Amino acid sequence: MKTIRLIALSAIAAITIYSCSSDDDQNNSIDPTVTTVTPTAASLLLASIEADGGIPYNAQNPVLSFTSEQNVFLPSILGIDYRVDRDVVPAGPTARFPMFQGWETLPNGERREGYYVITEASNSEFAEELGVIFAPRMANAIGSGGEQNSEWTEDGRLIFEGSVDFSPTRSLTAGGTDGELFGFPPAAVSPGAVADDNWSSYVVLPGTDIVINAQLVANSTGIHDRIPNPNGNEQEDEDDQNNPNLAKNQASVVMQLLDGWHDNRPYYFHIVTDTSDPGPATIELGVYAPKLNNLPSFGVFPGGSMLPFSPTANGRTTDTDGFGVQGLNTASLSDRQVQDPTNTFPIDPRDTRYAPMWDAHITEFTVPENERPILRSFDQVNQLLADGTLIPFRGNANPIPLANSLSDLLTGTGAIINCPVITQPESAVIGTQIGEPRNN
């Protein structure tokens, strides 16, 4: 049996192919021409998954195939639990991801082992080989100061420039009443994880112009708050290093999926991993990563490396028509933020304009709660902005809209949230499970 060291080294080693010449059969001469094939970055990462006991993605023979009704965007996903009834499944819908082992660089220069997932890449060939979403606009991050560089270890593991501390205790105090606002903005927030000034999930692969979305989920300081614990979601559960949904020996991790609306359809399931602002990092259980503030271009679409999306500050807290509840206020007021904000998104990952970093354009209702509809599409948001039912949130950083082909009435908040979109199934899929949604 091959050792981990042998597998890793064989992945890095160049493959030397000797081509035989048929010009001199009597002497059986060999053409000295040598072709060296350097292993791709994707093959190094896939080899590390296999070395760690996981299932590496195989583009020619993937573990899972998906139906059009399931509408899965991330080919390498290992399983999805589409059950949304929290009385049956307290964590709600979840997905199981391949998990990579790498190394963080601490502020003192020391290295620390860390575990991360990859959901997008800016290069189509790399994305196809690794089984992640192709998002070319991520490449615009290079040179902005919002990205981080990386290098390889001798055994094919990525070394990052920055690090994340998962040890802080997450807490939120909901805000008071201000006109039609209640609960949001919060009176006080404390994120459950904080990145240093060098950490960004937009990582440039060594010696390339390929940008990947690599999101840390665990290290010796703790684990990501979006890894659900079967025991519950109290603070001690979120900090449990023995959580079975984090399986280092299987190179896989289970993470919660948040709901959203897109094109008048629900179940726009995505994860939230890190944000540029401590407020959404606390509300949506992400990592506060201030370096993301340097990504280009704030508030502008289709330029830059981000996409606008539209949370609402004061959505409906009671389901009156079967469409559910919504709003940053609803999430802030819920116990330990168990309720998703259920934000409104403009496009999905099949659109090449897609990027996983979303630039929040928060709206605010001007009407009483019993008159507030669920915001289900960008067209609806624009219509309600035009008739005054909605206004740009008064806390938005930009007083006027910037160049934005998706809306000429929205203004940017200044908060950037990393929200990779995993799947948007048809309603018939809800309640089912595909693949292996739990670690063995």
C-alpha positions in Angstrom: 0.0 0.0 0.0 1.3 3.4 -0.9 2.1 5.7 1.9 0.8 9.3 2.1 4.2 10.6 1.4 4.5 8.4 -1.7 1.2 9.5 -3.1 1.9 13.1 -2.6 5.4 12.9 -4.0 4.2 11.0 -7.0 1.6 13.7 -7.7 4.3 16.4 -7.7 6.9 14.5 -9.6 7.1 15.3 -13.3 6.1 12.5 -15.7 8.9 11.7 -18.1 7.9 10.1 -21.4 10.5 8.7 -23.7 9.4 8.5 -27.4 10.8 5.6 -29.3 12.2 6.0 -32.8 11.3 3.5 -35.5 14.0 4.8 -37.9 16.6 2.3 -36.9 14.9 -1.0 -36.0 18.1 -3.0 -36.3 19.8 -1.0 -33.5 16.5 -0.5 -31.6 17.7 3.0 -31.1 15.8 5.3 -28.7 15.1 8.9 -29.6 16.6 10.9 -26.7 13.7 13.5 -26.9 12.1 13.8 -23.5 8.7 15.3 -22.8 8.1 16.5 -19.3 4.5 16.9 -18.2 4.2 19.0 -15.0 1.3 18.0 -12.8 -1.5 20.6 -12.8 -2.5 22.5 -9.6 -5.8 20.7 -9.7 -4.0 17.3 -9.8 -1.9 18.2 -6.8 -5.0 19.2 -4.8 -6.9 16.0 -5.9 -3.9 13.9 -4.8 -4.0 15.5 -1.4 -7.7 14.5 -1.0 -6.9 10.9 -1.8 -3.9 10.9 0.5 -6.1 12.2 3.4 -8.7 9.4 2.9 -11.2 11.3 0.8 -12.7 10.8 -2.6 -11.0 12.9 -5.2 -13.2 14.3 -7.9 -13.0 12.6 -11.3 -14.3 14.7 -14.2 -14.6 11.6 -16.4 -16.4 9.5 -13.8 -17.8 11.7 -11.0 -19.2 10.2 -7.9 -22.5 11.9 -8.4 -24.6 13.0 -11.4 -27.4 15.4 -11.0 -30.8 15.9 -12.6 -32.1 19.2 -13.9 -34.6 19.3 -11.1 -31.7 19.1 -8.5 -29.9 21.9 -10.4 -26.6 21.5 -8.6 -23.8 24.0 -9.5 -20.9 22.4 -7.7 -19.9 19.1 -9.5 -17.6 17.9 -6.7 -20.2 17.9 -4.0 -20.4 14.6 -2.1 -23.9 14.8 -0.9 -26.8 17.2 -0.2 -29.6 16.9 2.4 -32.6 18.9 1.0 -34.7 18.5 4.1 -35.7 22.0 5.3 -38.1 21.1 8.2 -36.0 22.0 11.2 -38.4 20.0 13.4 -37.0 16.9 11.6 -33.5 18.1 10.8 -32.5 20.9 13.3 -29.6 22.1 11.1 -31.9 22.5 8.0 -30.5 21.8 4.5 -26.8 20.8 4.4 -24.1 19.8 1.9 -21.0 17.7 2.2 -17.8 19.1 0.6 -14.4 17.7 -0.2 -12.0 19.3 2.4 -8.3 20.1 1.7 -5.5 20.2 4.3 -3.1 23.1 4.0 -1.1 25.6 6.0 -1.8 29.0 7.4 0.9 31.6 8.1 0.5 33.2 11.4 1.4 36.9 12.1 4.7 35.8 13.8 5.7 33.8 10.7 5.0 30.4 12.1 2.8 27.9 10.1 -0.4 26.2 11.4 -2.3 23.3 9.9 -5.7 24.3 8.5 -8.6 22.8 6.6 -10.5 24.5 3.8 -13.0 24.0 1.0 -12.8 25.3 -2.6 -16.0 26.2 -4.4 -15.0 28.4 -7.4 -12.0 29.1 -9.7 -11.3 31.8 -12.3 -9.8 29.3 -14.8 -12.2 27.0 -16.8 -9.8 24.1 -17.2 -8.8 24.1 -13.5 -12.5 24.4 -12.5 -13.5 21.5 -14.7 -10.6 19.3 -13.4 -11.3 20.1 -9.7 -15.1 20.0 -10.0 -15.7 23.6 -8.9 -17.7 26.5 -10.3 -16.1 28.5 -13.1 -16.2 32.2 -12.1 -13.9 34.2 -14.4 -14.6 37.6 -12.8 -12.7 36.5 -9.8 -9.5 37.1 -11.7 -10.1 40.8 -11.4 -9.0 40.5 -7.8 -5.4 40.1 -8.8 -3.4 43.2 -7.9 -6.2 44.8 -5.9 -4.8 44.0 -2.4 -7.9 42.0 -1.6 -6.4 38.7 -2.7 -3.8 36.6 -1.0 -0.9 34.7 -2.6 0.1 31.1 -1.8 2.9 28.6 -2.3 3.3 24.9 -2.4 4.9 22.6 0.2 7.1 19.8 -1.0 4.2 17.4 -0.7 1.7 19.5 -2.7 -0.2 21.4 0.0 -1.0 25.1 -0.2 0.6 27.5 2.2 -1.5 30.7 2.7 -0.2 34.1 3.6 -2.8 34.6 6.3 -4.8 32.8 9.1 -8.1 32.7 10.8 -8.9 32.5 14.6 -12.0 30.4 15.3 -11.8 30.8 19.1 -13.9 34.0 19.7 -17.3 33.7 21.2 -20.1 34.8 18.8 -22.7 37.1 20.2 -25.3 39.5 19.0 -27.6 42.0 20.7 -30.5 43.0 18.5 -31.2 46.6 17.8 -34.1 48.7 19.0 -36.9 50.5 17.1 -36.1 53.3 14.5 -39.2 54.1 12.5 -40.0 50.9 10.5 -36.7 49.3 11.6 -36.6 46.9 14.5 -33.8 44.4 15.4 -31.5 45.5 12.7 -29.0 47.1 12.7 -27.8 45.2 15.8 -26.9 47.1 18.9 -23.7 45.0 19.4 -22.0 42.2 17.5 -19.0 39.9 18.1 -18.1 37.5 15.3 -17.3 33.9 16.1 -14.2 33.9 13.9 -11.7 36.6 12.9 -9.1 36.6 10.1 -5.8 38.4 10.3 -5.0 41.2 7.9 -3.4 38.8 5.4 -6.3 36.4 5.0 -8.5 36.5 1.9 -10.6 33.6 0.5 -9.6 34.8 -3.0 -6.3 33.0 -3.3 -3.9 33.2 -6.2 -2.4 29.8 -7.0 1.5 29.7 -7.0 3.0 30.7 -10.4 -0.3 31.2 -12.1 -3.0 33.8 -12.6 -5.7 31.4 -11.3 -7.8 32.7 -8.4 -9.6 30.1 -6.3 -12.2 30.7 -3.6 -10.6 28.8 -0.7 -12.4 29.1 2.6 -11.0 27.9 5.9 -13.3 25.8 8.0 -11.1 24.5 10.8 -7.7 24.7 12.5 -6.4 24.2 16.0 -8.3 27.3 17.3 -11.7 25.8 16.4 -14.2 25.2 13.6 -16.4 27.3 11.4 -19.8 28.2 12.9 -21.6 26.9 9.8 -20.5 23.3 10.5 -23.7 22.1 12.3 -23.4 20.0 15.4 -25.9 17.1 15.8 -26.1 18.0 19.5 -27.5 21.6 18.8 -26.2 25.1 18.1 -25.3 26.4 21.6 -21.8 27.9 22.0 -20.2 24.7 23.2 -21.7 22.9 20.2 -20.2 25.4 17.8 -16.8 25.1 19.4 -16.8 21.2 19.5 -13.6 20.0 17.7 -15.1 16.4 17.8 -18.1 17.4 15.7 -18.7 14.4 13.4 -19.6 16.8 10.5 -15.8 17.7 10.4 -14.1 14.5 9.2 -10.4 15.1 8.7 -9.8 11.3 8.1 -12.3 11.4 5.3 -11.3 14.8 3.9 -14.8 16.0 4.0 -17.0 18.5 5.9 -20.7 19.1 6.2 -21.9 22.7 6.1 -25.3 24.4 6.5 -27.0 25.8 3.4 -28.7 29.1 3.7 -31.9 29.8 1.7 -32.5 32.7 -0.7 -34.6 33.9 -3.6 -33.7 34.2 -7.3 -35.9 34.8 -10.3 -39.1 34.3 -8.2 -37.9 30.9 -7.0 -36.9 29.9 -3.5 -34.3 27.4 -2.4 -31.3 29.4 -3.7 -29.1 27.4 -1.4 -25.7 28.8 -0.6 -23.1 28.8 2.1 -21.7 31.9 4.0 -18.0 31.6 4.9 -16.5 35.0 5.4 -17.4 38.7 5.2 -15.7 42.1 5.2 -17.8 43.4 8.1 -18.3 42.2 11.6 -22.1 42.7 11.4 -22.9 40.2 8.7 -20.1 37.9 10.0 -22.1 37.6 13.2 -25.6 37.5 11.7 -24.7 34.9 9.1 -22.2 32.9 11.2 -19.2 33.7 9.0 -15.5 34.8 9.5 -14.8 38.5 9.8 -12.1 39.0 7.1 -11.3 42.7 6.8 -8.9 42.3 3.8 -12.0 41.6 1.6 -12.7 45.3 1.7 -9.8 45.8 -0.8 -11.5 43.7 -3.5 -12.6 45.7 -6.7 -14.9 47.3 -7.4 -17.2 48.2 -4.6 -20.8 48.8 -5.7 -20.1 48.4 -9.5 -21.4 45.8 -11.8 -20.3 44.3 -14.2 -16.9 45.6 -13.4 -14.8 44.4 -10.5 -14.7 40.9 -8.9 -18.0 41.1 -7.0 -21.8 40.9 -7.6 -24.5 43.0 -6.0 -27.3 41.2 -4.0 -30.1 42.6 -2.0 -30.8 41.8 1.7 -33.6 43.8 3.3 -33.2 45.5 6.7 -36.7 45.0 7.9 -38.4 42.1 6.2 -41.4 40.2 7.4 -41.0 38.3 10.7 -44.3 36.3 10.3 -45.3 34.0 7.5 -48.7 35.2 6.3 -48.9 33.8 2.8 -46.7 30.6 2.7 -43.7 32.4 1.3 -41.9 32.4 4.7 -40.1 35.2 6.5 -37.2 37.4 5.5 -34.8 40.1 6.5 -31.7 40.8 8.4 -34.0 41.9 11.3 -35.6 38.4 11.3 -32.2 36.7 11.5 -30.9 39.1 14.2 -34.0 38.5 16.3 -33.9 34.7 16.1 -32.3 32.6 18.7 -28.6 32.4 18.0 -29.4 33.6 14.4 -30.9 30.2 13.5 -33.2 32.0 10.9 -31.7 32.7 7.5 -32.0 36.3 6.2 -33.3 34.7 2.9 -31.8 37.4 0.7 -32.6 38.2 -2.9 -30.0 37.4 -5.6 -29.8 38.5 -9.3 -28.2 35.6 -11.2 -26.9 32.1 -10.7 -23.5 30.4 -11.3 -24.5 29.3 -14.8 -24.1 33.0 -15.8 -20.5 33.7 -16.5 -20.9 37.1 -14.8 -21.3 35.2 -11.5 -18.8 35.7 -8.6 -19.1 34.3 -5.1 -18.3 37.6 -3.4 -21.5 39.6 -3.0 -21.6 43.3 -2.5 -24.6 43.9 -0.2 -27.2 46.5 -1.4 -29.6 46.6 1.5 -33.1 47.8 1.2 -35.5 49.2 3.8 -39.4 48.9 3.7 -41.3 52.2 4.3 -44.6 50.4 5.0 -45.9 48.5 8.1 -44.9 44.9 8.4 -48.3 43.5 7.5 -47.9 45.2 4.0 -44.4 43.9 3.3 -44.2 41.2 0.6 -41.4 38.6 0.4 -38.7 40.0 -2.0 -38.4 37.2 -4.6 -36.6 38.8 -7.5 -34.5 41.8 -8.5 -37.2 42.9 -10.8 -39.6 43.1 -7.9 -37.0 44.9 -5.8 -36.6 47.5 -8.5 -40.4 48.0 -8.9 -40.8 48.5 -5.1 -37.9 51.0 -5.1 -39.6 52.9 -7.9 -42.9 53.2 -6.1 -41.4 54.0 -2.7 -42.4 50.8 -0.9 -38.7 50.2 -0.6 -35.8 52.7 -0.2 -32.1 52.0 0.0 -31.2 51.3 3.6 -30.3 54.5 5.4 -27.1 52.9 6.7 -25.7 52.2 3.2 -22.2 53.6 2.6 -23.0 55.1 -0.8 -25.6 58.0 -0.8 -26.3 57.5 -4.5 -26.3 54.4 -6.7 -23.1 53.6 -8.6 -22.9 52.2 -12.1 -24.9 49.0 -11.8 -26.7 47.3 -14.7 -28.9 45.2 -12.3 -30.5 48.3 -10.6 -30.1 52.0 -11.0 -31.9 52.6 -7.7 -29.9 50.5 -5.2 -27.0 51.8 -3.2 -24.1 49.7 -1.8 -23.7 49.1 1.9 -20.0 48.4 2.0 -20.3 44.9 3.3 -18.9 42.1 1.2 -20.1 38.5 1.9 -18.6 35.3 0.5 -21.7 33.3 -0.6 -20.9 30.4 -2.9 -24.1 29.1 -4.5 -24.4 25.3 -4.4 -27.8 24.4 -5.8 -31.3 25.8 -6.6 -33.6 22.7 -6.8 -37.2 22.5 -7.9 -39.7 22.2 -5.1 -40.2 18.4 -5.8 -36.6 17.8 -4.7 -37.2 19.4 -1.2 -37.2 16.7 1.5 -34.9 14.3 -0.4 -31.2 13.5 0.0 -28.6 12.7 -2.7 -25.2 11.1 -2.5 -23.7 10.8 1.0 -24.7 14.0 2.9 -23.1 12.8 6.1 -19.6 11.6 7.0 -19.3 7.9 7.6 
